[in-house]
Amino acid sequence: SGTRKILWGLAESLLPPGKAGDFNQALMELGALVCTPRTPACPVCPVARLCLARARGSADRLPLKASRVPLPERREVVAVVARGDGLLLRKRPEGGLLGGLWEFPSAPEDRGDRALLRALGIRASPKGSLGRFRHAFTHFRLDVEARLYAAREAGPERADRRWVDAATLDDLPVTRLTRRIHEAWRAREAAPLPLFGLGKEA
């Protein structure tokens, strides 16, 4: 860019002929030992008389940090549909975000999971929730609730979805969020059932 060219030109004009290495080393030591962020040692700085920041009284407020713009948030519902030892996965469209990777089916939260199941052509019974999961992408944050279902049928065959053995799901190229949800599902499945009425003494 034009700004970069201007800065490189200024930097090159300051280099003493044949001493570029010494000059760069001196600048690095100046930044590490004297002109430190938030606590610059201006009284002992060898170039203090040339420093515009010191003259303006702003040396302790530099460098300026760019303010972060909060990322927009999307809320979705994820359907973890089980049928025997299988879990239903859907393949993301090629060419888009995370294209070609497999994931648990999802939809915007305001559409609801029942509309999602209808779109998949699956009849299933709700079995509770695995909780909420958050995941950050470059341009937005994703907040999803993973809901559990027991399928009553396999549903129609489609190229962009498949029933995957839960034990081998991690062998597929899946999204990181899918992996996290799968780990939570496995932990839930492995948890022992509560034993009521045991441990009491007569």
N, C-alpha and C positions, 0 to 999 in steps of 0.2 A: 504494500500500500504506500501512498504518498507520505504518510506520517512516519512509517518505518524507514523510508529512504532518508528523510530529513534527520531522524535520530542517528542513523548510521553515519551520515555526513558529519554531524556535530561530534560524534564520538571519534571519528577518524581525524578530525581537525585538532583534537586534544592530544593525540598520541605523539610522544617525542620520537623523532626518527631513530630507528634501530633499538628502541627501548620499549617496544610494545609489551613484552613479557613482564618487565619490571613494573611498568605502569599498571597493567592489569592486576598483578600481585598486590601492589600497594592499594589499589581500590578495594580489593577483596578484604585486605586486612583492616582498612579504614571502616568498612561496613561491619566487619565482625567484632572489632574492638572499640571503636569510637562512635560511629554514627549508627547506633543500634535502634531498632524500632522502639518507640515509647520512652526510652531512657537514653537519649543521645548525650555524650560527654562533650558538649560544645566548648566549655572553657579550655580543654586541652586539645581541641581539634586543630590540626595544622592548616586547614583551609577555611577556618571559621570566618575570616574576613571576606571570603568570596561567596559565603553561603546565603542564598536568598531566603531560605526557610528560617534561618536564625534571625535575619534582619526583620522578617515579618512576624517573628514569635510563634511560628507554627511547626518548629522542628519536632516537638514531642507528639504531634498529631499526624505525622507522616510515617510510612506511606498510607495513603487513603485506601480503605478496603471498599471494593464495589459492593453496594447493597444487593442482597439476594432477593430476587423476585419470588414470592411464594409460588410453588408449583400448583397448578389446578389439580383437583382430586376427583377421581372417578370411583363410584361405588357400584360393585357388581355382586351377583350371587353366583356361586360355583356349585354345580351338582355333582356330588360324588355318588355315582349310581353303581351298586354292587349286584351281581347276579352269580350266585355260587361263589367260586373263587375268582371270578372275573370282575374287572372294573371297566367302565365305559370311558373311552378317550376319544377326543376329536382332534383332527389335524388342522392346524392353522393354515390359511391360504398362503400359497407360495408368493414371494415377492413383497408381502406386507411385514408389519412388525412381528418379529420372531417367526417369520414364514417357514413353513414346513415342519415345525416342532409340534409335538403332541401335547395335549393338555386335557384337564377335566373340562367338560362343557360349561360355558358361562354366559351370562347375559346381564345387561344393565339392571340394577336392583329395582328400579321403578317398573320394569316389565314383569318381574316376578319369575320365580323358578318354575311355576306350573306352565307358563307360556313357553319356557325353555324346554320342558319335557315334551310338550305338545309338538314343538318344532322338531324335536329329535324323533318323534313317533314312538315314544316310550311311555308305558304305563308303569308307575312305580309308587310305592308307599313311603311316606316320610318316616325317617328314623332318627330325627334329632339334628343337632348341629355340631360341627367340629370347632366352631368359634370363628373369630375374625382374623384375617391375615392382611398385612400391609406390605406393599412392594413398590419401590421407587424406580421409575424409568427416567430417561433424560428430560422429558418434557411434561410429565405428569406423575402423580402418585395414584396407586391403585389400592383401594380398600375393599376387600371381599369377605363375604361370609360363606363358608363352606358348609353346605347342607347335605346330609346323608339320606340316601334312598335305597330301597330294596326293589329291584325290577321284577315285575311279574311276567315279563316276556323279553325276548331278545331284541324285538323291533326290526324294522326293515334293514337289509344290508345296504351299506353305502360306502363309497371309496374313501370318504373323509372321516370315517369313524370306525372303531373296532373295539371288541371286548378283549381286554388284555389280562393275562394271569397276573394277579396282584403280586406274586412272588418275583416276577420277571419284569415288572413295569419299569424299573430303573435301567433296564437294558435298552429301552427305547430313547431316542432323542426327545426329551421332554423339557418343558420350561422349568425354570428354577422354582417358580411358585407352585407348580404341579408337584415337584419333588418335595417341597416343604409340606404341602397338604397330604401327600401320600405318607410321609413320615408320621404325621399326626394321626392319620387313619390307622397305620400299623400299630402305633402305641396304644390307641384305643382298643384295637382288636386283641392285643396281647395282654391288656389289663385283666386281672382275675375278677370274676364276678363276686359281688359281696355275698358272704355267707350269713344269712340271717338266722338268729336263734342259737348260734354256736358261741362258745366261750362264756356262757352264763353258768353260774354255780347254783346248785339247788340249795 
